[in-house]
Amino acid sequence: MARDLTRIGERARKMREERFTSLYHYVTDQDHLRASYADLRANSAPGIDEVGKEEYGANLESNLKELSERLGRMGYRPQPVKRVYIPKPGTSKQRPLGMLCFEDKLVQVALVRVLEQIYEADFVESSYGYRPGRTQHQALDQLGRTIQQRRVSYVVEADIKGFLDAAS
């Protein structure tokens, strides 16, 4: 399956105008779901089902088979998100945080693994946010090199206060 995902990425880079219309079979593939399971952290907080990676993995093959079948027949339904509040640093306010059930995390990772093959081809090299294999430290290093090597008139830091709070 990984080879097929790589081929999608190569095609997206070579054929910039290509439209991908049939990708769902990658998401429902059990080998792909198994690889997505391996990508998930073992210590992530559980959702409302209280199932973690270890519990899900106890019957991994049967769980993946059943999940693949539900996805394939469009019978998969995500669970409600567990809402917790964590303190905001430097203030007495709290920030809402949604914690997904393990299986919902698994499906999201499977989708991301497929879609990022396509969208990575569209990003410019200087883009760092939420991209695989890139960190905020690398972005700051690149910014430092750019400021030192080129003439820069402005550096703007922007944070739209409460944007995500208002969007939900």
N, C-alpha and C positions, 0 to 999 in steps of 0.2 A: 504494500500500500504506500509506503514512504516514497518508493520510486515513482509511483503514479502522481503523487502530490508534487514531487519535484518537476515532473513533466508539465503539470499545470502551470507552475511558476515560470518555467522556461517558455512555454507558449505565451503566457501573459506578457513577458518581456519582449519576445520577438514579434508578436502580432498585437501591437498596441490597441488596435481597433476591434480586436476579437471580443465577442460577447459569449460568455459562458452561460449556457442555459440548462445544463444537465449535470448537476454536481451532488445532488442529494444522496445518490448511492454511495458516495464516499463517506458521508456522515453515518449512514446505517451499517457500514461494513464492520464486522466484528473485529477484524485485525486493527482497523483504524480506531475503534472504540477502546481496544486493549492498549494501544499506544497512547491514547489520550488519557486513559486511567493512569498509566505510568508517569505521565507529565504532572499529575496532580500532587500537591504537597500532602504528606501524611498528617501533619499537625494543624491543618486548617480547621477553623471552628465549624461545628455542624449546624445545619439548619433546623427547621422545626421537627424533622424526622429523627434527629439526634444520631444519625448514621455517619460514621467517619470512613476513611479510606480502608482501614483494617477490617471493619465490619462488612463493608461492601465486598472487599476482596476475599472474604472467607468462602464465598460461593461465586467467585468472579466469573467463571465461564458460563454458568447458568444465568447469572444476572446480566451479562453482556448479551447473551443469546436472546433473552426475554426483552431487553431494552432495544436491541436491533429489530426485533419483530414488531414491537410497538411503534418504533420510529418508522419502520417500513410501511405499516398499515395506517399511518397518521393517527395512531391511538395514544401517542405520548402526550401527557399533559404535565406541565411544570407545577410544582407544589408552591403554595404561598411562601413568601419570603419572610424569614424571621427578622423582626426589627429590634435592634438594640441601639442604645445611645452611648457614645463614648465622649469623654471630655475634650473640648477644644483647647489646645494649648494657649496659655496667655489670657484666658477669659473664663468666666463661670458658665458659659453656654455649653450645650452638648450638641454633638453632631450625630444625625441618624446614620445608621449603618445597616444595610440589608445583608443577611446571611442566607445563602442558598442551600438547599438540600444537596447532598453529595451527588446524586444522579443528575440534578440540574447543572451542577458544575461540570460534570463529565460531558454532558451534551454541549454545553457552551464551549468547552475546550475542543471538542470534535469539530464544531462549526468554525471556530477561530482558525484551527489548523488548516482547514480547507480554504477559507476566505482570504487568509493572509497571504497565501500563495499568489493570489490574483492581485490584491491591493498593494502588496509590497513593490510590485513592478511600477506602480504609479507614484510612489513617494520619491521626493528629491533626496539626495544623499545627506543634506544638512538637516533632515527631519529626524527627531529623536523620540518624541512623545509616544509612549505605549507601543514601541516597536520591538520585535524580538531581538535579543542580543544587544540592546542598546540601553544605556543607563543615563541618569541625570548627570552623573559625573563625567561621562564621555561628552555630553552636550556642553557642560561647563568648560571642559578642556578645549573643545573645538571653538567655543566662543572666545576663550583666552587667546588661542592662536590667531583667530581672525582679527581681533583687536590689535594684536601686536604686529601683524603682517600687512594689514591694509588700513587705509584711512577710513575712520569711522566717525561720522558726525553725531550720531545719536545711538543710545542704547535705551530701549524702553522695556520696562517690566510692567506687565499688566495682569491684574487679577480681578475678575468680575465678581464682586462681592455677592455671595449668596446665589450665584447663578444656578448651581445644581439644586439648591434648596427650592428655588422658585420654579424650576422646570418640572418638578414632580407633582 
